Amino acid sequence: MAQKIVTVCDQHAAQGQEVPGTTWRIGIMVPGGRLATYDVDACQDCAKPFVDLAQFLSDVGRPVGKPHKSASVVDESVPEADRTCPVCQFVSVNRTAMRTHLRAKHGQTLARAGASAPVQQPDPASLVCPECQDVFGSPQGLGAHRSRSHGVQGTSNGAAKARKAKARDQD
């Protein structure tokens, strides 16, 4: 005999009522925190805050990994070539913002980045944590996450040097 599985609204179930609902998977990350994911079964009435939040996010928010719409005014006195990242061709609003971008996104200084050939950027699909499937914007971010969250040792030269230094300090 086949059974039909019915999802019941969590809030109504807490009150002893059986109101059909659908499952919402909701993830939230507070600044500087960890991603917490919750499954919530909600009826149409109880899901209204989720529907409103989804609408708000589509109207105001931006998907993770998409560039932020900056309110900064472009410094037109600086030629675009001087505001363009030599690594990924990102055009910033001024020279200072471009230097900040180089340090944050590529771990390079302007002198080092300008002297080297353009660096091949990794495919974003390859920056997925194999343990939890979180997606990262840079290899450094993925490595730091795996080290901190999952205890996986890095394979970069910097990670190897850090391990050696830590072992030396413990002796």
N, C-alpha and C positions, 0 to 999 in steps of 0.2 A: 504494500500500500504506500503510495507516494504521499509525502508530507509537504505542505506549503509552508515555507518559512516567512513569517511576517515580522517586519521590523516595527518595534513599538517605540513611541516617543519616550525618551528617558524622563523628561519632566513630568509627564502624565503618569508614567509607570510609578514614579516616586509617590504619587498620590493615589495609587491603587487603580488607575484607569488604564485601559488598553486602547490607545489611539494610534492608528498606523502612522509611521513616519519613514523618513529616509535618512541614510547615514551621511553625515558631513564629516570630512577629514579636515581638521583645522590645525595649522602650524603657526606658531608665533615665536618671535625672537625679540627679546628686549635688548636695547643697546648694550653691547659688551657681554651679552648672555649667550645661552645655548638655545638651540631650536627645540621647542617642545611641541609634540604633535598629539592631538586628541581626536578620537572618534566620538561624535555626538549623534545620537539618533533623535531626530526632531520632526514633529508634525509641521504642517504648513504654517500654523500660527506661531509655534515656538521657533521656527526657523527664520522668521521675519528679520531678527537682528543680523543673522548671517547673510541673508539676501541683501539687506541694506549695506552691510560692511563690504560685500563683494561689489556692489554697485559703486560705493564710495572709492574703493581701491581701483576700480577700472576707470573712474573719472579723474581721480587725483593722484593715485600712486603710479609707480612704474615697476615693471617686472625686474627682478634681480638680474644684474648683469647688463642692464641697459644704461646708457649714459644719463647722467643727471642733467636736467635742464637748468643750467646755471643762470642766476639773475645778474651775473657780472657783465659789465659793459666791455666790449672788445676795445683794446687799446689800438686804435687805427694808426697811431704814430709809429708803431712797430710793424715792420713788414711781416706778412703771413709766414714767409719762409723762416723768420727768426722765432716764430711762435709754433712751429710744426715739429713734432717729436721725430727725431731721426730714426727711431726704432719702429714705430707703428703708424706714423703719419697723422697722429691725433693733432688737431689744431686747437691750441689753448687761447685764452683771452689776452694773455700777456707773457712776458719772458719768465716771470717768477712762477706763474701757474704751470708753465711748461717744465721748469726745473723740478717743481713739486711732483708733477705727473711722472717725470723720468725716475725720480727716487722711489715713489710709491708703487708704480706699476712695473718698473723694469729693474729697480735696484741699481741704477747707474747715475753717474753725474753727467752733466752736459758735455764736459771734455771727453770723458770715456765713451759716451754714446756717439759723439760726433766723429771720433777717431776710428770707430769700428764699423764694419759692414752691418747693414740692417740685420737684426736678429729675427729669425723665423719664429713667429708667435705660435704657441701650441694651439691645437684645435680645442675649443672649449669643451667638446664632448669627451676629450681625453682627461679632463680635470675633474673627474668624478671619484669620490672616495669609494674604494672597493668594499669597505666595511659597512658604510651606512648610506651610500648613494647621494650624499650631499654634493653639490656642484660648486666649484671654486673658480675664481677669476684669474688666478696665477698659480704656477707650480709651487711657489713659496707658500702661498696660502694653504694649498692642499697638504704640503709637507708638514707645516706647523699644526694643522688640524689633526692629521694622522698621529703625529707625535704626542700632542696634548690629550686628544680624546681617546685614542686607541692604543697608545704606547708603542707604536711602530717606529723603529729607528730609521732615520733618513739615510739616503745614499749619496747625497751631495758632498762635495769637498768641505763645505762649511759644517755640515752635520758631523762628518768624520773628525774634523778638527775640534769641534765642541766636545765630542765624546772623549777624545784624547786628553783635552784640557781638564775635563771633569775627572777622569781617571787619575791624572797627575795630581790634581788637588786633593783627592781622597787618600793618596799615599803619604 
